C-alpha cells in the first residue's frame, strides 16, 4: 500500500509544482471553486427562505388556534363549565409551547439565513477579486509557453512528413547537436 502513497505524494507534489509555475491555472481553479460555492450558497439561501416561510405559516396557524382556544376558555368559564375551561387551558398551553418551539426554530433559521447571505456576499467579492487577478495574470500562449494551446479551441493536425516547418527546424537542430557531440568525442 505504501507504493500507492508514494505515487500519490509524487503526483501531488508534481501538481503543486505545476500550479506554482502556472499561477493563472491555480486562479482558474480557485475561481471555479468560488463559483460552485456561490451556487451552493444560493441554493442554501433558497432552502432557508422556504423553511422560514413554512415556519412562519405554522406559527400563524398556531396563533389562530391559540386565539380560538382562548375564546373557548372564556366561553366555558362564562357558562360555568370549569372542566371544559380546564381542558381548553391545557390545550392553549400546549399550543403556546409548540408556538414557542417554532418561534425558536424560525429565529435559528433567520440567523442561518443571515449568515448564508453574508457568505454569499463574501464569496461574490472574493470571486470578483480572483477574476481581476486572472485578468492581470499572464495566461496567453505568448506570455506563458508552458501552457500554449490549452485554452485554444483548435486541434492540432499533423501535416504530411516534410511539410511541417517546426518539425524540420527541430530535426536540423537535433542533427546539429549530434554532430557537435560526435566532434567533441573525437
C-alpha positions as CSV (number, residue, x, y, z in Angstrom):
1,X,0.0,0.0,0.0
2,X,3.0,2.3,0.5
3,X,3.7,2.4,-3.2
4,X,0.3,4.0,-3.7
5,X,1.0,6.5,-1.0
6,X,4.4,7.3,-2.7
7,X,2.8,7.7,-6.1
8,X,0.0,9.8,-4.6
9,X,2.6,12.1,-2.8
10,X,4.6,12.3,-6.0
11,X,1.6,13.3,-8.1
12,X,0.5,15.8,-5.5
13,X,4.0,17.4,-5.5
14,X,4.0,17.5,-9.3
15,X,0.6,19.1,-9.3
16,X,1.7,21.7,-6.7
17,X,4.8,22.4,-8.7
18,X,2.9,22.7,-12.0
19,X,0.3,25.1,-10.4
20,X,3.2,27.2,-8.8
21,X,4.7,27.5,-12.3
22,X,1.3,28.3,-13.9
23,X,-0.5,30.7,-11.4
24,X,-3.3,31.5,-13.8
25,X,-4.4,27.9,-13.8
26,X,-4.5,27.9,-10.0
27,X,-6.5,31.1,-10.2
28,X,-8.9,29.5,-12.6
29,X,-9.3,26.5,-10.3
30,X,-10.0,28.9,-7.3
31,X,-12.5,30.9,-9.4
32,X,-14.3,27.7,-10.3
33,X,-14.4,26.6,-6.7
34,X,-15.8,30.0,-5.7
35,X,-18.4,29.8,-8.5
36,X,-19.5,26.4,-7.2
37,X,-19.6,27.7,-3.6
38,X,-21.7,30.6,-4.8
39,X,-24.2,28.3,-6.4
40,X,-24.4,26.1,-3.3
41,X,-24.9,29.1,-1.1
42,X,-27.7,30.4,-3.3
43,X,-29.4,27.0,-3.0
44,X,-28.9,27.1,0.8
45,X,-30.4,30.6,0.9
46,X,-33.4,29.4,-1.1
47,X,-33.9,26.4,1.2
48,X,-33.6,28.6,4.3
49,X,-36.1,31.1,2.9
50,X,-38.5,28.2,2.2
51,X,-38.1,26.9,5.7
52,X,-38.6,30.3,7.2
53,X,-41.8,30.8,5.3
54,X,-43.1,27.3,6.3
55,X,-42.3,28.1,10.0
56,X,-44.0,31.4,9.7
57,X,-47.1,29.8,8.2
58,X,-47.1,27.2,11.0
59,X,-46.7,29.9,13.7
60,X,-49.6,31.9,12.2
61,X,-51.8,28.8,12.2
62,X,-50.9,28.0,15.8
63,X,-51.7,31.7,16.7
64,X,-55.1,31.2,15.2
65,X,-55.6,28.0,17.2
66,X,-54.5,29.7,20.4
67,X,-57.0,32.6,19.7
68,X,-59.8,30.0,19.2
69,X,-58.9,28.1,22.3
70,X,-58.6,31.3,24.3
71,X,-62.1,32.3,23.2
72,X,-63.3,28.8,24.2
73,X,-61.8,29.2,27.7
74,X,-63.7,32.4,28.2
75,X,-66.9,30.9,26.8
76,X,-66.6,27.8,29.1
77,X,-65.8,29.9,32.2
78,X,-68.7,32.2,31.4
79,X,-71.0,29.1,31.2
80,X,-69.6,27.7,34.4
81,X,-68.1,24.7,32.6
82,X,-64.8,24.6,34.6
83,X,-64.0,21.1,33.3
84,X,-64.1,22.3,29.7
85,X,-62.3,25.5,30.6
86,X,-59.5,23.5,32.3
87,X,-59.1,21.2,29.2
88,X,-59.1,24.3,26.9
89,X,-56.4,25.9,29.1
90,X,-54.3,22.8,28.8
91,X,-54.7,22.8,25.0
92,X,-53.9,26.5,24.9
93,X,-50.7,25.9,27.0
94,X,-49.7,23.1,24.7
95,X,-50.2,25.3,21.6
96,X,-48.2,28.1,23.3
97,X,-45.3,25.7,23.9
98,X,-45.4,24.4,20.3
99,X,-45.6,28.0,19.1
100,X,-42.5,28.9,21.2
101,X,-40.6,26.0,19.8
102,X,-41.5,27.0,16.2
103,X,-40.5,30.6,17.0
104,X,-37.1,29.4,18.2
105,X,-36.7,27.4,15.1
106,X,-37.6,30.4,13.0
107,X,-35.1,32.5,14.8
108,X,-32.4,29.9,14.2
109,X,-33.3,29.7,10.5
110,X,-33.2,33.5,10.3
111,X,-29.8,33.6,11.8
112,X,-28.6,30.9,9.4
113,X,-30.1,32.8,6.5
114,X,-28.3,36.0,7.6
115,X,-25.0,34.1,7.8
116,X,-25.6,32.4,4.4
117,X,-26.3,35.8,2.8
118,X,-23.1,37.2,4.3
119,X,-21.2,34.2,3.0
120,X,-22.7,34.7,-0.5
121,X,-21.6,38.4,-0.5
122,X,-18.1,37.4,0.7
123,X,-17.9,34.6,-1.9
124,X,-19.0,37.0,-4.7
125,X,-16.5,39.6,-3.5
126,X,-13.7,37.0,-3.4
127,X,-14.6,35.7,-6.8
128,X,-14.5,39.2,-8.3
129,X,-11.0,39.6,-6.8
130,X,-9.9,36.4,-8.3
131,X,-11.4,37.3,-11.7
132,X,-9.5,40.6,-11.5
133,X,-6.3,38.7,-10.7
134,X,-7.0,36.4,-13.6
135,X,-7.2,39.3,-16.0
136,X,-3.8,40.6,-14.7
137,X,-2.1,37.1,-14.7
138,X,-0.1,36.1,-17.7
139,X,-2.2,33.5,-19.4
140,X,-1.9,34.0,-23.1
141,X,0.2,31.4,-25.0
142,X,2.7,34.1,-25.9
143,X,3.2,35.0,-22.3
144,X,3.3,31.5,-20.9
145,X,4.7,29.0,-23.3
146,X,4.3,26.0,-20.9
147,X,0.5,26.1,-21.4
148,X,0.4,27.1,-25.0
149,X,-2.7,25.8,-26.7
150,X,-4.6,24.8,-23.6
151,X,-7.2,27.5,-23.9
152,X,-7.5,27.3,-27.7
153,X,-10.4,25.5,-29.3
154,X,-8.5,24.3,-32.3
155,X,-6.9,20.9,-32.6
156,X,-3.5,20.0,-34.0
157,X,-3.5,18.1,-37.2
158,X,-0.2,16.6,-38.2
159,X,0.9,17.8,-41.7
160,X,2.4,15.4,-44.1
161,X,6.0,14.5,-43.5
162,X,8.4,17.1,-44.8
163,X,5.8,19.9,-44.8
164,X,6.0,20.8,-41.1
165,X,8.5,23.7,-40.7
166,X,8.7,23.3,-36.9
167,X,9.4,19.6,-37.2
168,X,12.1,20.4,-39.9
169,X,13.8,23.0,-37.7
170,X,13.9,20.6,-34.7
171,X,15.3,17.9,-36.9
172,X,18.0,20.2,-38.1
173,X,18.8,21.3,-34.6
174,X,18.9,17.7,-33.3
175,X,21.2,16.6,-36.2
176,X,23.5,19.6,-35.5
177,X,23.6,18.7,-31.8
178,X,24.5,15.1,-32.6
179,X,27.3,16.3,-35.0
180,X,28.7,18.5,-32.3
181,X,28.6,15.7,-29.8
182,X,30.5,13.4,-32.2
183,X,33.1,16.1,-32.9
184,X,33.7,16.5,-29.2
185,X,34.1,12.8,-28.7
186,X,36.7,12.6,-31.5
